[in-house]
Amino acid sequence: LWRNKDDPFTGLLDIESIITMLLEVPPPVGFGRSRRRTRNFVLNQMRHCRLYPGNMVHFRDVVRLLAWRSYLWMQSDRETNLTNLNDRAFEAETFERWHEIF
């Protein structure tokens, strides 16, 4: 999905395109469409991504957000607990489990 919107690849997309894209991808990676997962819900979760000039977001920040969400899902934790996470939460064992599941 990203490559279709970012050609040639710059690594940056506008936040509205990303929100639309993430609403199309089913959970746990994306947000999927439901009454609870609206544009505002995704925008709230996107607060964990750095915003560049022109309301642009970098690919690596989106991937990290989605990895954090997947990690919480594997732990049977709530996706709204992103505030308590950081990069240290991802150990080799977690990446192995993620690879096995997906």
Gaussian input, Z-matrix of N, CA and C with variables (Angstrom, degrees):
# hf/3-21g

backbone

0 1
 N
 C     1     B1
 C     2     B2     1     A1
 N     3     B3     2     A2     1     D1
 C     4     B4     3     A3     2     D2
 C     5     B5     4     A4     3     D3
 N     6     B6     5     A5     4     D4
 C     7     B7     6     A6     5     D5
 C     8     B8     7     A7     6     D6
 N     9     B9     8     A8     7     D7
 C    10    B10     9     A9     8     D8
 C    11    B11    10    A10     9     D9
 N    12    B12    11    A11    10    D10
 C    13    B13    12    A12    11    D11
 C    14    B14    13    A13    12    D12
 N    15    B15    14    A14    13    D13
 C    16    B16    15    A15    14    D14
 C    17    B17    16    A16    15    D15
 N    18    B18    17    A17    16    D16
 C    19    B19    18    A18    17    D17
 C    20    B20    19    A19    18    D18
 N    21    B21    20    A20    19    D19
 C    22    B22    21    A21    20    D20
 C    23    B23    22    A22    21    D21
 N    24    B24    23    A23    22    D22
 C    25    B25    24    A24    23    D23
 C    26    B26    25    A25    24    D24
 N    27    B27    26    A26    25    D25
 C    28    B28    27    A27    26    D26
 C    29    B29    28    A28    27    D27
 N    30    B30    29    A29    28    D28
 C    31    B31    30    A30    29    D29
 C    32    B32    31    A31    30    D30
 N    33    B33    32    A32    31    D31
 C    34    B34    33    A33    32    D32
 C    35    B35    34    A34    33    D33
 N    36    B36    35    A35    34    D34
 C    37    B37    36    A36    35    D35
 C    38    B38    37    A37    36    D36
 N    39    B39    38    A38    37    D37
 C    40    B40    39    A39    38    D38
 C    41    B41    40    A40    39    D39
 N    42    B42    41    A41    40    D40
 C    43    B43    42    A42    41    D41
 C    44    B44    43    A43    42    D42
 N    45    B45    44    A44    43    D43
 C    46    B46    45    A45    44    D44
 C    47    B47    46    A46    45    D45
 N    48    B48    47    A47    46    D46
 C    49    B49    48    A48    47    D47
 C    50    B50    49    A49    48    D48
 N    51    B51    50    A50    49    D49
 C    52    B52    51    A51    50    D50
 C    53    B53    52    A52    51    D51
 N    54    B54    53    A53    52    D52
 C    55    B55    54    A54    53    D53
 C    56    B56    55    A55    54    D54
 N    57    B57    56    A56    55    D55
 C    58    B58    57    A57    56    D56
 C    59    B59    58    A58    57    D57
 N    60    B60    59    A59    58    D58
 C    61    B61    60    A60    59    D59
 C    62    B62    61    A61    60    D60
 N    63    B63    62    A62    61    D61
 C    64    B64    63    A63    62    D62
 C    65    B65    64    A64    63    D63
 N    66    B66    65    A65    64    D64
 C    67    B67    66    A66    65    D65
 C    68    B68    67    A67    66    D66
 N    69    B69    68    A68    67    D67
 C    70    B70    69    A69    68    D68
 C    71    B71    70    A70    69    D69
 N    72    B72    71    A71    70    D70
 C    73    B73    72    A72    71    D71
 C    74    B74    73    A73    72    D72
 N    75    B75    74    A74    73    D73
 C    76    B76    75    A75    74    D74
 C    77    B77    76    A76    75    D75
 N    78    B78    77    A77    76    D76
 C    79    B79    78    A78    77    D77
 C    80    B80    79    A79    78    D78
 N    81    B81    80    A80    79    D79
 C    82    B82    81    A81    80    D80
 C    83    B83    82    A82    81    D81
 N    84    B84    83    A83    82    D82
 C    85    B85    84    A84    83    D83
 C    86    B86    85    A85    84    D84
 N    87    B87    86    A86    85    D85
 C    88    B88    87    A87    86    D86
 C    89    B89    88    A88    87    D87
 N    90    B90    89    A89    88    D88
 C    91    B91    90    A90    89    D89
 C    92    B92    91    A91    90    D90
 N    93    B93    92    A92    91    D91
 C    94    B94    93    A93    92    D92
 C    95    B95    94    A94    93    D93
 N    96    B96    95    A95    94    D94
 C    97    B97    96    A96    95    D95
 C    98    B98    97    A97    96    D96
 N    99    B99    98    A98    97    D97
 C   100   B100    99    A99    98    D98
 C   101   B101   100   A100    99    D99
 N   102   B102   101   A101   100   D100
 C   103   B103   102   A102   101   D101
 C   104   B104   103   A103   102   D102
 N   105   B105   104   A104   103   D103
 C   106   B106   105   A105   104   D104
 C   107   B107   106   A106   105   D105
 N   108   B108   107   A107   106   D106
 C   109   B109   108   A108   107   D107
 C   110   B110   109   A109   108   D108
 N   111   B111   110   A110   109   D109
 C   112   B112   111   A111   110   D110
 C   113   B113   112   A112   111   D111
 N   114   B114   113   A113   112   D112
 C   115   B115   114   A114   113   D113
 C   116   B116   115   A115   114   D114
 N   117   B117   116   A116   115   D115
 C   118   B118   117   A117   116   D116
 C   119   B119   118   A118   117   D117
 N   120   B120   119   A119   118   D118
 C   121   B121   120   A120   119   D119
 C   122   B122   121   A121   120   D120
 N   123   B123   122   A122   121   D121
 C   124   B124   123   A123   122   D122
 C   125   B125   124   A124   123   D123
 N   126   B126   125   A125   124   D124
 C   127   B127   126   A126   125   D125
 C   128   B128   127   A127   126   D126
 N   129   B129   128   A128   127   D127
 C   130   B130   129   A129   128   D128
 C   131   B131   130   A130   129   D129
 N   132   B132   131   A131   130   D130
 C   133   B133   132   A132   131   D131
 C   134   B134   133   A133   132   D132
 N   135   B135   134   A134   133   D133
 C   136   B136   135   A135   134   D134
 C   137   B137   136   A136   135   D135
 N   138   B138   137   A137   136   D136
 C   139   B139   138   A138   137   D137
 C   140   B140   139   A139   138   D138
 N   141   B141   140   A140   139   D139
 C   142   B142   141   A141   140   D140
 C   143   B143   142   A142   141   D141
 N   144   B144   143   A143   142   D142
 C   145   B145   144   A144   143   D143
 C   146   B146   145   A145   144   D144
 N   147   B147   146   A146   145   D145
 C   148   B148   147   A147   146   D146
 C   149   B149   148   A148   147   D147
 N   150   B150   149   A149   148   D148
 C   151   B151   150   A150   149   D149
 C   152   B152   151   A151   150   D150
 N   153   B153   152   A152   151   D151
 C   154   B154   153   A153   152   D152
 C   155   B155   154   A154   153   D153
 N   156   B156   155   A155   154   D154
 C   157   B157   156   A156   155   D155
 C   158   B158   157   A157   156   D156
 N   159   B159   158   A158   157   D157
 C   160   B160   159   A159   158   D158
 C   161   B161   160   A160   159   D159
 N   162   B162   161   A161   160   D160
 C   163   B163   162   A162   161   D161
 C   164   B164   163   A163   162   D162
 N   165   B165   164   A164   163   D163
 C   166   B166   165   A165   164   D164
 C   167   B167   166   A166   165   D165
 N   168   B168   167   A167   166   D166
 C   169   B169   168   A168   167   D167
 C   170   B170   169   A169   168   D168
 N   171   B171   170   A170   169   D169
 C   172   B172   171   A171   170   D170
 C   173   B173   172   A172   171   D171
 N   174   B174   173   A173   172   D172
 C   175   B175   174   A174   173   D173
 C   176   B176   175   A175   174   D174
 N   177   B177   176   A176   175   D175
 C   178   B178   177   A177   176   D176
 C   179   B179   178   A178   177   D177
 N   180   B180   179   A179   178   D178
 C   181   B181   180   A180   179   D179
 C   182   B182   181   A181   180   D180
 N   183   B183   182   A182   181   D181
 C   184   B184   183   A183   182   D182
 C   185   B185   184   A184   183   D183
 N   186   B186   185   A185   184   D184
 C   187   B187   186   A186   185   D185
 C   188   B188   187   A187   186   D186
 N   189   B189   188   A188   187   D187
 C   190   B190   189   A189   188   D188
 C   191   B191   190   A190   189   D189
 N   192   B192   191   A191   190   D190
 C   193   B193   192   A192   191   D191
 C   194   B194   193   A193   192   D192
 N   195   B195   194   A194   193   D193
 C   196   B196   195   A195   194   D194
 C   197   B197   196   A196   195   D195
 N   198   B198   197   A197   196   D196
 C   199   B199   198   A198   197   D197
 C   200   B200   199   A199   198   D198
 N   201   B201   200   A200   199   D199
 C   202   B202   201   A201   200   D200
 C   203   B203   202   A202   201   D201
 N   204   B204   203   A203   202   D202
 C   205   B205   204   A204   203   D203
 C   206   B206   205   A205   204   D204
 N   207   B207   206   A206   205   D205
 C   208   B208   207   A207   206   D206
 C   209   B209   208   A208   207   D207
 N   210   B210   209   A209   208   D208
 C   211   B211   210   A210   209   D209
 C   212   B212   211   A211   210   D210
 N   213   B213   212   A212   211   D211
 C   214   B214   213   A213   212   D212
 C   215   B215   214   A214   213   D213
 N   216   B216   215   A215   214   D214
 C   217   B217   216   A216   215   D215
 C   218   B218   217   A217   216   D216
 N   219   B219   218   A218   217   D217
 C   220   B220   219   A219   218   D218
 C   221   B221   220   A220   219   D219
 N   222   B222   221   A221   220   D220
 C   223   B223   222   A222   221   D221
 C   224   B224   223   A223   222   D222
 N   225   B225   224   A224   223   D223
 C   226   B226   225   A225   224   D224
 C   227   B227   226   A226   225   D225
 N   228   B228   227   A227   226   D226
 C   229   B229   228   A228   227   D227
 C   230   B230   229   A229   228   D228
 N   231   B231   230   A230   229   D229
 C   232   B232   231   A231   230   D230
 C   233   B233   232   A232   231   D231
 N   234   B234   233   A233   232   D232
 C   235   B235   234   A234   233   D233
 C   236   B236   235   A235   234   D234
 N   237   B237   236   A236   235   D235
 C   238   B238   237   A237   236   D236
 C   239   B239   238   A238   237   D237
 N   240   B240   239   A239   238   D238
 C   241   B241   240   A240   239   D239
 C   242   B242   241   A241   240   D240
 N   243   B243   242   A242   241   D241
 C   244   B244   243   A243   242   D242
 C   245   B245   244   A244   243   D243
 N   246   B246   245   A245   244   D244
 C   247   B247   246   A246   245   D245
 C   248   B248   247   A247   246   D246
 N   249   B249   248   A248   247   D247
 C   250   B250   249   A249   248   D248
 C   251   B251   250   A250   249   D249
 N   252   B252   251   A251   250   D250
 C   253   B253   252   A252   251   D251
 C   254   B254   253   A253   252   D252
 N   255   B255   254   A254   253   D253
 C   256   B256   255   A255   254   D254
 C   257   B257   256   A256   255   D255
 N   258   B258   257   A257   256   D256
 C   259   B259   258   A258   257   D257
 C   260   B260   259   A259   258   D258
 N   261   B261   260   A260   259   D259
 C   262   B262   261   A261   260   D260
 C   263   B263   262   A262   261   D261
 N   264   B264   263   A263   262   D262
 C   265   B265   264   A264   263   D263
 C   266   B266   265   A265   264   D264
 N   267   B267   266   A266   265   D265
 C   268   B268   267   A267   266   D266
 C   269   B269   268   A268   267   D267
 N   270   B270   269   A269   268   D268
 C   271   B271   270   A270   269   D269
 C   272   B272   271   A271   270   D270
 N   273   B273   272   A272   271   D271
 C   274   B274   273   A273   272   D272
 C   275   B275   274   A274   273   D273
 N   276   B276   275   A275   274   D274
 C   277   B277   276   A276   275   D275
 C   278   B278   277   A277   276   D276
 N   279   B279   278   A278   277   D277
 C   280   B280   279   A279   278   D278
 C   281   B281   280   A280   279   D279
 N   282   B282   281   A281   280   D280
 C   283   B283   282   A282   281   D281
 C   284   B284   283   A283   282   D282
 N   285   B285   284   A284   283   D283
 C   286   B286   285   A285   284   D284
 C   287   B287   286   A286   285   D285
 N   288   B288   287   A287   286   D286
 C   289   B289   288   A288   287   D287
 C   290   B290   289   A289   288   D288
 N   291   B291   290   A290   289   D289
 C   292   B292   291   A291   290   D290
 C   293   B293   292   A292   291   D291
 N   294   B294   293   A293   292   D292
 C   295   B295   294   A294   293   D293
 C   296   B296   295   A295   294   D294
 N   297   B297   296   A296   295   D295
 C   298   B298   297   A297   296   D296
 C   299   B299   298   A298   297   D297
 N   300   B300   299   A299   298   D298
 C   301   B301   300   A300   299   D299
 C   302   B302   301   A301   300   D300
 N   303   B303   302   A302   301   D301
 C   304   B304   303   A303   302   D302
 C   305   B305   304   A304   303   D303

   B1=1.4487
   B2=1.5257
   B3=1.3348
   B4=1.4662
   B5=1.5233
   B6=1.3278
   B7=1.4655
   B8=1.5346
   B9=1.3141
   B10=1.4656
   B11=1.5293
   B12=1.3204
   B13=1.4616
   B14=1.5273
   B15=1.3332
   B16=1.4703
   B17=1.5297
   B18=1.3283
   B19=1.4649
   B20=1.5178
   B21=1.3319
   B22=1.4635
   B23=1.5306
   B24=1.3185
   B25=1.4652
   B26=1.5284
   B27=1.3414
   B28=1.4667
   B29=1.5182
   B30=1.3583
   B31=1.4585
   B32=1.5136
   B33=1.3317
   B34=1.4586
   B35=1.5232
   B36=1.3252
   B37=1.4619
   B38=1.5147
   B39=1.3325
   B40=1.4655
   B41=1.5279
   B42=1.3011
   B43=1.4597
   B44=1.5238
   B45=1.3269
   B46=1.4603
   B47=1.5316
   B48=1.3282
   B49=1.4724
   B50=1.5217
   B51=1.3244
   B52=1.4675
   B53=1.5190
   B54=1.3230
   B55=1.4701
   B56=1.5218
   B57=1.3245
   B58=1.4634
   B59=1.5251
   B60=1.3182
   B61=1.4582
   B62=1.5309
   B63=1.3333
   B64=1.4602
   B65=1.5277
   B66=1.3110
   B67=1.4635
   B68=1.5264
   B69=1.3229
   B70=1.4621
   B71=1.5252
   B72=1.3268
   B73=1.4611
   B74=1.5239
   B75=1.3503
   B76=1.4653
   B77=1.5311
   B78=1.3338
   B79=1.4636
   B80=1.5337
   B81=1.3007
   B82=1.4609
   B83=1.5219
   B84=1.3351
   B85=1.4615
   B86=1.5215
   B87=1.3104
   B88=1.4580
   B89=1.5134
   B90=1.3064
   B91=1.4611
   B92=1.5212
   B93=1.3431
   B94=1.4552
   B95=1.5126
   B96=1.2780
   B97=1.4712
   B98=1.5227
   B99=1.3156
   B100=1.4530
   B101=1.5228
   B102=1.3015
   B103=1.4706
   B104=1.5192
   B105=1.3263
   B106=1.4604
   B107=1.5283
   B108=1.2972
   B109=1.4729
   B110=1.5232
   B111=1.2878
   B112=1.4550
   B113=1.5196
   B114=1.3123
   B115=1.4557
   B116=1.5212
   B117=1.3298
   B118=1.4677
   B119=1.5205
   B120=1.3249
   B121=1.4614
   B122=1.5264
   B123=1.3394
   B124=1.4670
   B125=1.5287
   B126=1.3208
   B127=1.4595
   B128=1.5263
   B129=1.3221
   B130=1.4670
   B131=1.5275
   B132=1.3309
   B133=1.4631
   B134=1.5350
   B135=1.3279
   B136=1.4579
   B137=1.5349
   B138=1.3100
   B139=1.4695
   B140=1.5293
   B141=1.3299
   B142=1.4591
   B143=1.5310
   B144=1.3217
   B145=1.4645
   B146=1.5319
   B147=1.3081
   B148=1.4624
   B149=1.5363
   B150=1.3166
   B151=1.4527
   B152=1.5228
   B153=1.3288
   B154=1.4623
   B155=1.5278
   B156=1.3306
   B157=1.4702
   B158=1.5275
   B159=1.3194
   B160=1.4593
   B161=1.5190
   B162=1.3492
   B163=1.4674
   B164=1.5279
   B165=1.3278
   B166=1.4603
   B167=1.5321
   B168=1.3249
   B169=1.4679
   B170=1.5203
   B171=1.3403
   B172=1.4589
   B173=1.5300
   B174=1.3169
   B175=1.4586
   B176=1.5266
   B177=1.3429
   B178=1.4738
   B179=1.5290
   B180=1.3365
   B181=1.4608
   B182=1.5234
   B183=1.3216
   B184=1.4642
   B185=1.5199
   B186=1.3330
   B187=1.4668
   B188=1.5248
   B189=1.3378
   B190=1.4633
   B191=1.5304
   B192=1.3260
   B193=1.4693
   B194=1.5242
   B195=1.3165
   B196=1.4640
   B197=1.5229
   B198=1.3286
   B199=1.4694
   B200=1.5185
   B201=1.3266
   B202=1.4702
   B203=1.5310
   B204=1.3383
   B205=1.4732
   B206=1.5296
   B207=1.3314
   B208=1.4709
   B209=1.5242
   B210=1.3325
   B211=1.4684
   B212=1.5302
   B213=1.3163
   B214=1.4674
   B215=1.5267
   B216=1.3202
   B217=1.4631
   B218=1.5263
   B219=1.3529
   B220=1.4689
   B221=1.5214
   B222=1.3368
   B223=1.4610
   B224=1.5326
   B225=1.3315
   B226=1.4790
   B227=1.5173
   B228=1.3053
   B229=1.4566
   B230=1.5245
   B231=1.3093
   B232=1.4665
   B233=1.5289
   B234=1.3191
   B235=1.4659
   B236=1.5153
   B237=1.3134
   B238=1.4616
   B239=1.5281
   B240=1.3325
   B241=1.4648
   B242=1.5259
   B243=1.3201
   B244=1.4630
   B245=1.5192
   B246=1.3072
   B247=1.4604
   B248=1.5239
   B249=1.3218
   B250=1.4638
   B251=1.5205
   B252=1.3197
   B253=1.4623
   B254=1.5193
   B255=1.2956
   B256=1.4641
   B257=1.5195
   B258=1.3038
   B259=1.4656
   B260=1.5204
   B261=1.3316
   B262=1.4605
   B263=1.5167
   B264=1.3296
   B265=1.4617
   B266=1.5257
   B267=1.3199
   B268=1.4572
   B269=1.5116
   B270=1.3241
   B271=1.4496
   B272=1.5229
   B273=1.3142
   B274=1.4625
   B275=1.5311
   B276=1.3407
   B277=1.4594
   B278=1.5335
   B279=1.3241
   B280=1.4549
   B281=1.5139
   B282=1.3277
   B283=1.4578
   B284=1.5189
   B285=1.3278
   B286=1.4668
   B287=1.5109
   B288=1.3310
   B289=1.4633
   B290=1.5137
   B291=1.3259
   B292=1.4682
   B293=1.5192
   B294=1.3359
   B295=1.4626
   B296=1.5269
   B297=1.3242
   B298=1.4668
   B299=1.5230
   B300=1.3334
   B301=1.4683
   B302=1.5244
   B303=1.3360
   B304=1.4471
   B305=1.5059
   A1=111.66
   A2=116.42
   A3=120.41
   A4=110.65
   A5=115.79
   A6=120.41
   A7=111.32
   A8=117.47
   A9=120.67
   A10=111.82
   A11=116.49
   A12=120.62
   A13=112.62
   A14=117.35
   A15=122.35
   A16=109.33
   A17=115.74
   A18=120.77
   A19=109.37
   A20=119.26
   A21=126.82
   A22=110.98
   A23=115.26
   A24=121.62
   A25=111.45
   A26=115.55
   A27=122.03
   A28=111.07
   A29=115.97
   A30=120.66
   A31=112.74
   A32=117.70
   A33=121.53
   A34=111.07
   A35=115.32
   A36=122.52
   A37=108.32
   A38=115.47
   A39=117.93
   A40=109.23
   A41=115.56
   A42=121.83
   A43=112.42
   A44=118.31
   A45=120.38
   A46=111.23
   A47=117.02
   A48=120.34
   A49=110.90
   A50=115.96
   A51=120.14
   A52=110.81
   A53=116.57
   A54=119.95
   A55=110.04
   A56=116.78
   A57=121.23
   A58=110.62
   A59=116.70
   A60=121.89
   A61=110.95
   A62=117.48
   A63=120.54
   A64=112.41
   A65=116.98
   A66=120.08
   A67=111.78
   A68=117.35
   A69=121.97
   A70=112.45
   A71=117.61
   A72=122.25
   A73=109.14
   A74=117.64
   A75=119.61
   A76=112.75
   A77=116.00
   A78=120.62
   A79=109.84
   A80=119.41
   A81=127.29
   A82=114.27
   A83=117.73
   A84=118.98
   A85=110.15
   A86=116.54
   A87=120.71
   A88=110.75
   A89=114.73
   A90=119.74
   A91=112.29
   A92=118.26
   A93=120.45
   A94=111.08
   A95=116.58
   A96=120.13
   A97=109.46
   A98=115.28
   A99=122.02
   A100=106.54
   A101=116.31
   A102=119.07
   A103=110.63
   A104=117.10
   A105=121.01
   A106=112.35
   A107=116.94
   A108=120.82
   A109=109.39
   A110=114.76
   A111=122.28
   A112=109.44
   A113=116.23
   A114=122.16
   A115=110.22
   A116=117.80
   A117=121.03
   A118=112.14
   A119=117.15
   A120=120.55
   A121=109.96
   A122=116.89
   A123=121.14
   A124=109.65
   A125=117.10
   A126=120.94
   A127=110.51
   A128=116.99
   A129=121.08
   A130=110.46
   A131=117.84
   A132=121.19
   A133=111.28
   A134=116.76
   A135=121.41
   A136=112.16
   A137=117.80
   A138=119.55
   A139=111.62
   A140=116.64
   A141=121.49
   A142=112.40
   A143=116.45
   A144=121.62
   A145=109.11
   A146=115.38
   A147=120.39
   A148=109.76
   A149=116.06
   A150=121.63
   A151=108.94
   A152=115.88
   A153=122.31
   A154=109.01
   A155=117.11
   A156=120.13
   A157=111.75
   A158=115.12
   A159=120.49
   A160=112.67
   A161=117.62
   A162=123.07
   A163=111.78
   A164=115.42
   A165=121.65
   A166=110.19
   A167=115.38
   A168=122.38
   A169=107.01
   A170=116.24
   A171=120.99
   A172=111.25
   A173=115.02
   A174=123.74
   A175=112.03
   A176=117.19
   A177=120.20
   A178=111.77
   A179=117.45
   A180=120.36
   A181=111.44
   A182=116.32
   A183=120.34
   A184=110.05
   A185=117.44
   A186=120.63
   A187=110.21
   A188=117.48
   A189=120.41
   A190=110.74
   A191=117.50
   A192=120.80
   A193=110.58
   A194=116.91
   A195=120.42
   A196=111.90
   A197=117.22
   A198=120.53
   A199=110.25
   A200=116.81
   A201=120.47
   A202=110.41
   A203=116.04
   A204=119.59
   A205=110.64
   A206=116.76
   A207=120.76
   A208=110.92
   A209=116.28
   A210=121.03
   A211=109.82
   A212=117.15
   A213=120.24
   A214=110.72
   A215=116.59
   A216=121.30
   A217=110.27
   A218=117.41
   A219=121.12
   A220=111.64
   A221=116.55
   A222=121.02
   A223=112.06
   A224=116.38
   A225=122.59
   A226=110.74
   A227=116.24
   A228=122.42
   A229=108.97
   A230=116.21
   A231=121.27
   A232=110.81
   A233=115.51
   A234=120.56
   A235=112.69
   A236=116.82
   A237=120.11
   A238=111.83
   A239=118.05
   A240=121.85
   A241=112.61
   A242=117.75
   A243=121.82
   A244=112.47
   A245=117.44
   A246=121.39
   A247=111.48
   A248=117.49
   A249=121.27
   A250=113.26
   A251=117.31
   A252=120.92
   A253=111.52
   A254=114.35
   A255=121.14
   A256=107.77
   A257=116.91
   A258=120.03
   A259=113.23
   A260=118.86
   A261=120.87
   A262=112.20
   A263=117.46
   A264=120.82
   A265=111.81
   A266=116.80
   A267=120.36
   A268=111.14
   A269=114.57
   A270=121.03
   A271=108.87
   A272=116.18
   A273=121.20
   A274=111.00
   A275=116.69
   A276=121.11
   A277=111.02
   A278=116.46
   A279=120.64
   A280=110.70
   A281=116.58
   A282=119.35
   A283=111.07
   A284=118.56
   A285=121.80
   A286=110.66
   A287=116.68
   A288=120.78
   A289=110.62
   A290=116.64
   A291=121.25
   A292=110.43
   A293=115.63
   A294=120.42
   A295=111.12
   A296=117.54
   A297=121.35
   A298=112.15
   A299=115.20
   A300=119.87
   A301=111.52
   A302=115.81
   A303=119.31
   A304=110.77
   D1=-42.85
   D2=-177.38
   D3=-62.24
   D4=-47.47
   D5=-175.69
   D6=-60.25
   D7=-34.63
   D8=178.92
   D9=-63.79
   D10=-30.33
   D11=-177.53
   D12=-96.38
   D13=-18.77
   D14=-175.25
   D15=-122.35
   D16=72.44
   D17=-178.20
   D18=-128.74
   D19=117.17
   D20=3.26
   D21=-72.98
   D22=153.68
   D23=-173.81
   D24=-61.90
   D25=121.36
   D26=173.97
   D27=-112.72
   D28=-18.59
   D29=-176.55
   D30=88.55
   D31=-3.33
   D32=-177.91
   D33=-120.94
   D34=137.12
   D35=172.36
   D36=-135.98
   D37=154.08
   D38=177.10
   D39=-71.72
   D40=149.54
   D41=-171.68
   D42=-61.47
   D43=-34.07
   D44=179.97
   D45=-66.12
   D46=-38.98
   D47=176.69
   D48=-63.98
   D49=-38.98
   D50=-179.98
   D51=-67.25
   D52=-43.35
   D53=178.75
   D54=-59.27
   D55=-47.07
   D56=179.03
   D57=-59.38
   D58=-44.29
   D59=-179.60
   D60=-63.48
   D61=-44.90
   D62=-177.46
   D63=-68.34
   D64=-26.30
   D65=176.04
   D66=-73.94
   D67=-15.90
   D68=178.05
   D69=-88.09
   D70=-23.54
   D71=-177.56
   D72=-88.91
   D73=128.88
   D74=-178.21
   D75=-70.26
   D76=155.17
   D77=175.38
   D78=-64.70
   D79=156.33
   D80=10.47
   D81=-87.02
   D82=-12.49
   D83=-177.17
   D84=-73.97
   D85=-53.81
   D86=178.63
   D87=-94.59
   D88=-164.25
   D89=-176.47
   D90=-108.10
   D91=-22.41
   D92=-178.08
   D93=56.46
   D94=164.60
   D95=179.80
   D96=-96.00
   D97=129.59
   D98=171.83
   D99=-157.12
   D100=173.13
   D101=179.91
   D102=-61.80
   D103=-33.32
   D104=-176.08
   D105=-83.96
   D106=-31.86
   D107=-176.44
   D108=-97.15
   D109=87.09
   D110=-178.09
   D111=-105.79
   D112=178.55
   D113=176.51
   D114=-55.38
   D115=-43.78
   D116=-179.26
   D117=-65.60
   D118=-36.09
   D119=177.67
   D120=-63.48
   D121=-46.29
   D122=179.49
   D123=-64.12
   D124=-42.99
   D125=178.94
   D126=-59.18
   D127=-40.28
   D128=177.10
   D129=-61.24
   D130=-43.48
   D131=178.66
   D132=-67.34
   D133=-30.64
   D134=-179.06
   D135=-69.84
   D136=-8.73
   D137=177.82
   D138=-61.50
   D139=-14.93
   D140=177.97
   D141=-85.43
   D142=-0.49
   D143=178.86
   D144=-105.80
   D145=142.77
   D146=177.25
   D147=-71.22
   D148=136.27
   D149=178.86
   D150=-102.57
   D151=124.22
   D152=-179.74
   D153=-97.08
   D154=166.25
   D155=179.53
   D156=-52.38
   D157=142.87
   D158=-179.19
   D159=81.13
   D160=19.46
   D161=-178.42
   D162=58.26
   D163=40.45
   D164=-179.86
   D165=-99.36
   D166=147.50
   D167=178.34
   D168=-126.49
   D169=140.37
   D170=-178.14
   D171=-85.83
   D172=146.98
   D173=179.86
   D174=-51.84
   D175=-47.43
   D176=-176.12
   D177=-61.74
   D178=-33.58
   D179=179.56
   D180=-70.57
   D181=-36.33
   D182=176.91
   D183=-68.63
   D184=-43.16
   D185=178.64
   D186=-60.65
   D187=-42.39
   D188=178.32
   D189=-62.38
   D190=-43.81
   D191=177.92
   D192=-58.77
   D193=-45.27
   D194=-179.00
   D195=-68.64
   D196=-33.63
   D197=175.51
   D198=-66.21
   D199=-42.27
   D200=177.81
   D201=-60.91
   D202=-44.78
   D203=179.12
   D204=-61.02
   D205=-42.95
   D206=179.72
   D207=-64.56
   D208=-39.27
   D209=177.72
   D210=-59.93
   D211=-47.64
   D212=179.23
   D213=-60.92
   D214=-40.59
   D215=179.29
   D216=-61.35
   D217=-43.62
   D218=179.81
   D219=-65.58
   D220=-27.42
   D221=178.89
   D222=-88.40
   D223=3.98
   D224=-175.03
   D225=58.15
   D226=35.18
   D227=179.18
   D228=-103.22
   D229=165.25
   D230=-179.25
   D231=-79.53
   D232=141.31
   D233=-179.31
   D234=-66.97
   D235=-16.70
   D236=178.74
   D237=-80.51
   D238=-2.40
   D239=179.62
   D240=-87.98
   D241=21.71
   D242=-179.40
   D243=-60.30
   D244=-29.78
   D245=-177.24
   D246=-60.46
   D247=-30.06
   D248=-177.18
   D249=-85.06
   D250=-3.03
   D251=-177.30
   D252=-97.18
   D253=158.46
   D254=168.89
   D255=-152.85
   D256=178.56
   D257=-175.44
   D258=-61.52
   D259=-23.55
   D260=-179.70
   D261=-67.42
   D262=-17.54
   D263=-178.51
   D264=-68.61
   D265=-16.32
   D266=-175.75
   D267=-98.52
   D268=100.76
   D269=179.16
   D270=-100.51
   D271=170.01
   D272=179.82
   D273=-57.15
   D274=-40.46
   D275=-179.45
   D276=-61.27
   D277=-40.00
   D278=179.34
   D279=-64.49
   D280=-44.17
   D281=178.25
   D282=-62.84
   D283=-35.68
   D284=176.36
   D285=-63.02
   D286=-47.03
   D287=178.91
   D288=-61.48
   D289=-42.01
   D290=179.34
   D291=-60.62
   D292=-42.91
   D293=179.31
   D294=-64.43
   D295=-39.46
   D296=178.76
   D297=-64.19
   D298=-41.00
   D299=-177.50
   D300=-72.11
   D301=-40.91
   D302=-175.45
   D303=-105.85

